[in-house]
């Protein structure tokens, strides 16, 4: 059975669910959503709720960034020794890291969205009384209760991120890489955080908000190491209980038998309980079921909304149109947009591999991408930075990601974006540092001249290699 046939079969099966089946399955998504809307509604109408203070929780994910890169380097050398260096492609890895930067920058906006509804529910419906500022050791039963609650919430958030269109629009970014390595773990959707928090609200009456914020970070950090092909199957007790590289390779596979399987974060037990487990019994083919054909971070982050809109236009009835954005999923889109026509799915072996046209431009891209990474890390750590300066920094980072992706896609106008980025950087430095030091000015002028010179070399590349 082809991938398309599998998609169509899934769409038809879901459309034939009985009302009881639909309510039972969707309750895990709708119940937290209703609670979330209730909490946000009260927060909006409340002029003052003194207990809803954002607790001071370290950003463990930002602190782990240097280790992410260290382990990616280690993995690359291990794969090289094994003769599998082709598991890494520079353009794909840059794109994956770009998506991670995009998600972290957007997370500055979203990060408080789930904190206050959780705190609101806990404030009004608290069952177990714990001080939210109290450090609970991992030996405490409440610590483990929050661990399983976070894993349970993540399982259902992840499952509905594959079955519901609006959630898939955020999660599809993570599956868009056609490789599978540690850099893929950093490829995240920027809007997923806008939805994920509702699936953890059921734990709010029982578990302190500080513990909740720690566990959702730990759940994310655990999943970094399972994005690798350097590790084969582990001993069966580990494979039976925990999410492992083998299980998660299945989840990322676009093979017909692997689609929508293995949703667990740290554990695989909920997949075994709810019937979504699949063992790795054939080599996965990675990526999604259709070509994206671009490294553009904005397109990759938001392209699925176009498909949702097209499916909505072809759907009859107001209620059904609304459901396209909620509990209808990518399987439904395939059914509506392509029906039973002989639509040819993508070649399992072919990959999108557009790259910069020469070695000089490769060096340029690597240097400037490293600068963007450093700027992103500084923005994440600069909690005391004025909000307008922070957003200007984020805009410059987004512009850098856009320009680098355009260079890799060999767009004719990519150089214009880069020149504009240099001008923006110079204006910002002059504005915020009216009297910069002489070394800073010399370094800035040198970087600008060499960068523009490199871009002029880019413009000399034959136009036949570039696209609009």
N, C-alpha and C positions, 0 to 999 in steps of 0.2 A: 504493500500500500504506500503510495507517495505521500509526501508531507501535506500536499494540498488536499488529497482525499481524507487524510486524517483530520485536518482542520474542518472540512465540511461535515464529516461524521460527527465530530465533537459538537459542532454548531447544531446539527439536527437533534442529537441526543439531549442537549441542554434545552432546546426549544420544546421537547416532548416531556419534560419533567412534570410530574403531577404537582398540584398546588401544595400538598404536604411536603414533598421533596424540596420544592423551591423555597418554602418558608423555613424548613429545617436548615438547609445549607446557607441561605442568605442571612439567617438570623445572626450568624457569627459576624457578618459585616454590618447589617443594619442596626443591630442593638447598640454596639459601641458608637455608631454614627449618630443615633438618636440621642444618646447620652452626651456626646460631644456637642451637638447643636444646642441641647438644653443648657449645658455649662457655658458655652460661648454667649448664648442669649442673655443669661443672667449676668455674666461679666460685662456685657455691653451696656445693660441697663443699670448696673450698680455703679454708683459714683465713687464708693470707697469700700474696699474689702481689705482690712488691715492685715490679715493673715497670709495673703497671697504674695509673699516675697519670693523672688527667684533665688533659690539656695545656691551657695557658692560650691560648685562642683567642678573639679579640674576638667579641662578638655583633654581627656586621655588620647583621643584620636589625633589631635594636633600634636601632642607630645610624641606620638608614635611615628610621625611622618619621617624623621631621619632613619628610623629602623626599617620602615617600608622600603626605602631606597637601598639600604644596605642589603636587605634580604633579596631584593630584585637582582642586585649585582651578583650575589652568591648563587642564586638560581641560574642566572645566565651562564656563569662559569661551570656549574654542575652539568647543565644541558650541553654545553660545549664539549666537556669531557666525554659525555655520553654520545656525542655525534648528533645531537638534536638542537643545534644552535638556531635552526630555522623556526623553532617554536617562538622565537622573538623576532619581531620586525620593528624597526625604528619608528616608522610612521604610525603603526598601530599602537605602539607603547606610548608615544607622545600623545596620541589622541586619547588613549585611556586615562593617562594622567591629567590631560586637559579637562576631561569630564569630571574627574575628582576635584580639581581646582574649582571648576564651575559650580559643583554641588556644595563645596565648602563655603564659597563666597555667598551663594544664595542662602546657605544655612544660617548666616548672620541675620538674615531677615526672618527665617522661619523658626529659629531655635526656641523662641519663647512661645510660639503658637500652642504647642502641646503642654507646656509647663503649667500655665495658668488654669486651663480646664481641669487638669489632673489635681492641682492644688485646691481648686474650687470643690470638686467632688469629695476630696479627702476632708476638707474643712466642714462640709455639711453632712457627710454620711460616714464618718470615720467609725470603724468597727474595732480595730486594734490601735490602741493609743501608744504612739512612739513619737519622740521628739524628732522633727524633721532635720534638725542639725546634729542629731546623735549619730555617731559612727557605729554601725552594727557589724561585728566580726563575722567572717564567713563560716564560723562554727555555729552561729546562731540559727535556729530553725527558720526564723523570718527571712534571713539572707537567702536560704535555699528555697523558701516559698516564693520569693521575688524572682529567683533564677528561673523556676519553672513557669511562673506567670509571664515573665518576659519572653521565654521561649514559646509558650502557648500563643501569646499575642502576636509574636513575630511570625509563627507558622501561618496564622490566618491572614495577617496582613500580606504576607508573601503570596499565599495562595490566591487571594482576591486580586493581588497585583497582576496576576496572570489571567484572571477570569473576568475582571471588570475593566471596561475601557479607560476610564479616567485614571485608574491606578496603573494600568499597563502603560499609559502614555508617559508616566514617570519612570517606570521600571524597565521599559524596553531599551533604554539607554544602556543599562548594565549588560544586556544580552547582545548588543550590537557589534561587539568585537568578534572577529573571525579567528582570533587566536585565544589560547587559554593559558595564561601565566599569571604571575603575581601582580603585574600591572593591571590586569583585567579586574582585580578586586577593587581598584581605585576608580573604575569607570562607574559612576553613580548618577542617577537622575536627580535633577535639581528640585523637582516638585514633589518627590516622594515623601519628604518630611512634612509636607502640608497635609498628608493623609494618614501617615503611619500612627500618629499619636492616639487616634481614636480607638485603636485596637488594644491599647494598654489601659484604658480607663476602667475596665472591670476590676483591675487590681488596686485602684485608688483608695477604696475604703479600708484596705487591709495593710498596704505597704507605704512607708514614708517616701516622700517625693525625692529625697536625696538618694535613697537606695534605688529607686526607679531610674533616675538619670544615670547612675553608675552602671546598672545592669544593661541598659539598652546600648551603652557604649561598649561594654564588654562583649555583648552579643555580636556587635559589628566587628570588633577587633579580632575575635575568634575566627571569623570567616575569611580573614585575609589569607591565612596560610593554606586554606583548602583550594585556592585557585592556582593549582600547579599540576603539571604533568610529570614532574620530576619524582613524585612519590607514587608508587603503585598501591595496590590494596594492602591494608594493614591487618593485623591479627583479627580473627572473627569477632571476639568480644567487643573490640573497639568499633568495628564496622557495624555491629548489630545495634549499638547504643548511640554512637556519636555520628555527627555529620563529618565525613572524611573527603579527601580529594577525589576518591573514586565516586562517591555518591554525588558530589557537586559537579563533577564532569558530566554526569548523566543529566543533571538539571540544565546545564548550559548547552547540551547537544540539541541540534535541530533534526536529528533522526526521528522518524515517525514514532517509534516506540518510546522515545525519551521526552517528548513534548509534554510539559506540565507535570513533571514528576520531581520528587525530592525537594520539598519546600523548606525543610528544617534549617535552623540557624546553627546552633551548637549541637543539637540532638537530632536523631533521625527517627525517634520513637513515635512521634506524632504522625509521620508519614506512614509508618507501619499500622498505626491505629486507624487512621482515616482513609487508608487504601490508596495513597499516592506514592508508594515506594516502588522504585525500579532499580534493580541491580545493574551494574555496568557489565554487559555481556557482548558488546561490540564497540568498536572505536567511534567515539562521538565526532560529529561534524559540527563545528561551532558557528555561532552567529544566528541571525533570525532568518525567516523563510523567504525573504525578498531582499533585493539589493538596495542599499542606501546610496552608494556611489559618491560619497563625499566624506571629508574629514571636518566639515564645518560644524563647530560645537553647537551653534544655535539651531541648525537644522536637525542634528541628531537629538538634541534635547526636546524638540517640540514637533517633530514631523508627524507623530502619530495623531495629533489633534486634527490634522488634515484628513486622515483616513476616517476618523470618528465623524467629522462633519459630512463627508461624502456618504457614509453609511446612514447618517441621520436624514439626509436629503432623500434617500431611496426608501426610507421606512415610513409606513403609513400610520397615522394616528398620533395625537399629541402625547399620550401616555407612552406609547412605544418609542417615540422620538426621545423622550426624557430618559427612558430606560437604556437607550443607546449610550448615553453618557454615564450611566450608573452600572447596572448589573449585566448589561450586554457586554461581550468581550470581543477580543480579536477574532475568535472563531466565528462569531456572528457577522463581523465585518466581511470576512472572506465569503460567507454564504450569501450575503446581500449584494456585494460588489461583483462577485464572479459567478455565483450560482453553480450550474452544472457544466459550464463551458469548459472547453479543453484548454485551461490556462496552464502554461508551462512553468513549473516551479524552477527556482534557480539551480544552476549546476552545483552539485555538492562539492566539487573540487575547486572551482574558480573563486578567487578572492579579489576584493578591491585593493589595489596596490599602487595608487598614484603617489608620486614622491617628487621631491625637489629635483631639478634637472641636472645638477652637477655637484661635485664634492664641495666646492666653495660655498654653495648655498646650504648644503648639509651642515657644514661647520657653523654658518650664520644661524641657522634654525636652532641648533643645539645650544649655542651660547645664549641666544635671546630667550629660548625656552627656559634655560636655567635661571635667567634673571627673573622671568615671570614666576617661577616656582619660589624663588627667594622672596619676591615681593608678596606673594600670597601668604607665605609663612609669617612674614612680618605683620601683615594685616590681621591675621588670625590671633597673633599674640599681642597686638597693640590695643588692649582693651580700653586704655585711657585716651586714645586718639579721638579728637572731635569727630562727630558723626559725618560732617560734610567732607572732611579730609578722608575719612574711611571710605565713603561712597565714591569719591573721586579716584581713590586707589583701586577700588573694585572695577570701576569703569575702565581704567587704564589696563587692568589685568584682562578683562573681557576683550578689549580691543587687541591686546597682544595675542590672545588665544585665537581670535578671529583672523588676524593677519598671518600667523604661523600656519593655520589650517589652509588659508588661501594659497600660501606659497607651496604647500605640499600638494594641493589640488591643481597647482600650476595655473592659477587664475591670472589673466593679464593685468588686472587692476590690483594685485596683491601688494606691489610696491607702494602704491598710493596710500594704502592703509598703514603700512609701516612708517612712511614719512610723516603722516598725520600723527602717529603715535609718538614719534620723536619730538615733534613740535609741542604736543600736549605735555610731554615730560619736561621739556625745557621751560615752558610757561609755568608749570606747577612749581618747579624748583625755584625759579626767579620770584614767584609770588609768595611762596612760603618761607624762602630764605633770601631776603633782600640783599644780604651781604654774605654770600657763600665764600668759603675759603678758596685760595688759589689752587690747591691740589684738586678740589672738587670741580672747579671750572675747567682745569686742564683735562681731567679725566672725562668730563662730560663732552667737551669738544672733541677729544680723540675718539670716544665711542660713537659720537654722532657722525664724524667725518668717515670713519671706517665703515660704519653701517650703511651710510648713503652710498659710499663707493661700491660696497657689495651689492646693493640694490641696483645700481647702474649696470653692474655686471649681469644681474638677473634680467634686466631689460634687453640685453644683447642676445639672450637666448632666442633661438628661432621661434616665431609666433606659432608655428605648426604644433609645437609641443604644449601650447597653453590653451586654455578654454575660457569661455566667457564667464 
